[in-house]
Amino acid sequence: MTSRAPQARVTKAVIPAAGLGTRFLPATKAVPKEMLPLVDKPAIQYVVEEAVGVGLTDVLVVTGRGKGAIEDHFDRSPELESHLEAGGKDTELREVREVAGLARLHTLRQGEARGLGHAVGVARRHVGDDPFAVLLGDDIMDPAVGVLAGMLTAFEQRGRSVVALRRVPPAQISLYGCAAVEVLGEGPLVRIVDIVEKPHPGDAPSDLAVMGRYVFGPAILDEIDRTPPGKGGEIQLTDAIRSLLRSEEVYGYTFEEGRYDVGDKQEYLRATVDLALRRDDLGPDLREWLLERLDRR
């Protein structure tokens, strides 16, 4: 293993958002899956807000064909703003302006859908030699749980890449990357000793699944360039991480709660309800309605 090197503070985030969203057809035939609403904000806005909340203010969204609505959402809309201002809708005006000012947001097309590893690799020109975080748009994290903040702290302390991990039932492990780890203590940080993409449950090295948050040093980009197509004929980010393990340590940050896979219909519904229940303007009435609705069943 190479010796640990000081790392610059992480300020850049990469959000891969080029997927087709086939699990939500026909809704995603003309609307990017990242723009599906959770209450009154598109899913990707929660991800950008999470990044900004921990100091990642330089955000690159890697998109594909038909994803122009994402760029439009984070851009200024003079016509809409004028309409809201003329109508005295100050709250709505403030909200749409805040969206446009959330971060220094850039977009870049993946060009060809060749997998998550490839999507991260095309960010090289933007991130350069700087460390960066990767946040998958399908995964909505509760900022109060502090997963990304904890990962950034671990990266600064250890000077090595950090991957979010959560235990899942054995029957679900084939849906994720899976890590074998060495326990370091009683905290959430573990050392990854092996990692594989979507193993058969009988071959999985553990029940720790890779969730959609990563913090990388720039070395991962060289590994992606050297990584051949893997599962599904795509360049897998998990395979690149496994190659990175040959030259340097990689850590896992384990957690239990606060993550929703909004690419899954059941999880999408749960996220929508949970987010609405937390709001003062919606929560009390929704909670009362839900209790009444359940009593009628």
N, C-alpha and C positions, 0 to 999 in steps of 0.2 A: 504494500500500500504506500502511496505517496504521502509525504508529511503534510500536516495541516497547514493551510495558508490563510492569512487574514482575508476577510471578505468585505467588500464594500456594502454599504447599507442598501437593501433591496427597495427600489422605487418603481420597478417595471412589472407589469402583469400582462400575461398573454391569455386570452380567452378564445379557445377554438370553438367556432360556431358555424362550421361548414356542413354539418350533418343534414340529412334529408328529413329526419323526423318521421319515419315511416310508421312508428308505433301510434302516431296520432292522426293518421289519414282518416277521413278526407280533410280534416281541419288544416293540416299543414301542406295541402296541395299548393296553395297560393300564399300562405302566411308562414314565415319562418317559425320553427318550433320555439326558438328563443324569444319570440314575440308573443307567445301565448300568455294571456294575463293571469296573474295571481292576485286576485281582488281587483286592484285598479292600476297595477304596474306590470309591465312585461317581465318575464322571468329573468332576462338578461340584466335588467336594471338592478335587481337584487344582488346579482353577482358583482356588477360594477360598484355598487354601494359598499359591498363587503370589502372589495379591494381598496377603495378609497378610505374606508374606515380604519385601515391598518397602515395607511401611508403610501399605498401603491397608487400614485396619481398619474402615472404614465401608462396608459392602457392600450394594448393592441388587440383588436378583435379580428381573428382570422376567419374570413367568411368564404362563401361560395356563390355560385349563380343563384339568383332569386332572393338574395339576402339584403337588398337595398333598404328595406324597411328598418333594419337595425341602425344603419348609418343615419337615416332620416330621423329616427327617434332621438338620437343624441345630438342632433344639429339644431340650430335656431330655426324657428318658424315664424317669420315676421307677420305673415297674414293671420295666423292663429293668434299670435300675441296681440296684434292690433284689434282683432275681434273681441278678445277677452277684456282688453283694456277699455274699449268703447262700451262694453256691457257691464262694466264695474265688477267683473269677476276677478277680484284681486288675489284671492287664494289660489285659484286655478292658474292665473298668470304667473304667480310666484313659483308654483310647482313646475310648470313647463320650462321656465327659465333656469330653475335649479338643475333640471335634468341636463340641459345643454352645458352647464358649467361644472358638472360633477368632476371631470377629469380631463387631462389632455388625451383625448381618445382618437385613435387611428384605426383604420381598417385596411386589410390586405387580403386579397383573394388567394385561396389555396391553389386554385387553378385546376387541379385534378384531385379527386377524392382518393387518396392513397393511405388513409389511416391517421390515427391520432399522432403517431410519431412524426409523420410527414408534416402534419399541420403545425406542430410545435417547431419543426425544423425550418419552415419557411419564415419563421420569426427572426432568423439569425441577423438579417440586415438591420432589424429594428433594435434588438437587444445588444448586439455587438459582443463585447467582452464583459458585459455586466451580468450580475446574477439577476434572476427573475423568478416570479411565481407563475404557475399555470393554474387557472381556475376553470373547470369544465362548466359550461352553461347549463347542463342538465342537473347539476348538483346544487341545490340551494342549501346553504349552511346558516344556522342561527348564529349571528355574530356574538350573542351573549355567551355561547359555549366557548368561544375563543380559540377555535382550532387553528385558523390561519395565523392569528397573532402568536400562538404558541409555537407554530412551525417557524415563523420568522425569527423568534428569539432563539430557538434551537439552532437555526442556520448561522446566526451571528455568533453563537457560543462555540459551535463545533466546526464551523467553516466547511460544512459538507451538505450535500443535497438531503432534503427531508421529504418524505412521502406520507400522506395521510392514510391511516389504516383503521379499519373497524371490523370487529368480529361479526360474521354472518352465519346463518345455519348452513350446515354442510351441503344441503341440496341446492343452495344458491351460489356456491363458490365458483361454479363454472361460468358465471356471468361476469366475473371480475378478474383482474390480476390478483395474484395471491403471493404473500410473502412468508418465508421462513425467517424467524428472528431470534436474536439473542437478547434476553432481558438484561437491562443495565441497572435497574434499581426499582424503586417503588413508583417512580413518576411515569408519565406517558411516553417517554422516549425509549425506543428500542433500537438495536442495530440490525439492519437487514443483512442476512447471510445468503439468501437466494430469493429469487422472485420469478414467477412464471405467469404467462398470460392464459386466463380462462382454462384452468386445468379441469379434467374430469374429477368429480368428487373423490373417487378412490385414489387418485394420484396427487391430490392437493397436499402441499407441504404443511399447511396449517389452516385455520379458519379465519385468518386475518386477510381481509379483502382490501384492495387498493381503492380508496375513495378519490373524488375528483379534485384534490388539492395537492400541489407539488411546489417545492422551492428548490431551484436548481442553480448551480454554478454553470458557467458557459461550457464546461467540458461535456455536458450532455449533448450539445449540438454536434460535436465531432462524432460522438457515438451514434447519433441518429444517422449521420451521413454514411456510416459504415454498416448500418443495420439492414440486412436483407428483408424482403417481405416475409411475414410470419403467418399467424392465424388469419384466415380469411383472405390471404394474399395481400395483406396490408402491412405497412411499416408500423410495427407496434411500439409504443413508448415503453411498455414494460420490457420488451426485449433490449431496448437501448439502455435502460436502467440496469438490467442484468449484466450487460457488457461493461458498464461503468464500474460495477462491483469488482472487476478484475484489477482496477487501478487505484480505486479510492473507496473509502467507507461511504455508505449511504445509510441514513437513519430513517426510522419510521416514527410517526407521531400517532399514538393510539388514542381513540376516543370512542364514546358509546352513543351519545345522543346528539340531536340537533341537525341531522342531515335528511334532506328529502331528495329522492330521485324523481324529478318532475318530468322525466321522459317516460315514466311508468304511470298509467292512468290512475291506479289506486293511490299512489304516492302524491300525484298531482292534486287529487281531491283532498287528501289529508293536509297537504301544505296550504291549500286555499282556505280550508276551514280554520286551521291553526292560526294562520296569519290574520284572518278576519277576527277571530276571537280575541286576539291581543289588542285590537284597536278600540279606543274609547268610543269612537263614533259608530262602530258596528258591533262590537263584542257583546254588550249586554243584551241587545234585542235578539241577536243571532243565537246566543246561548239559551235564552228563554224559548225561542222557536224550536231549537233542536231538542230541548227537553220535552216540550209538548209533542213534537213529532214522534219521538221515540216512545212516549207513553201510549200513543195511538197504535203502535205496532203490536 
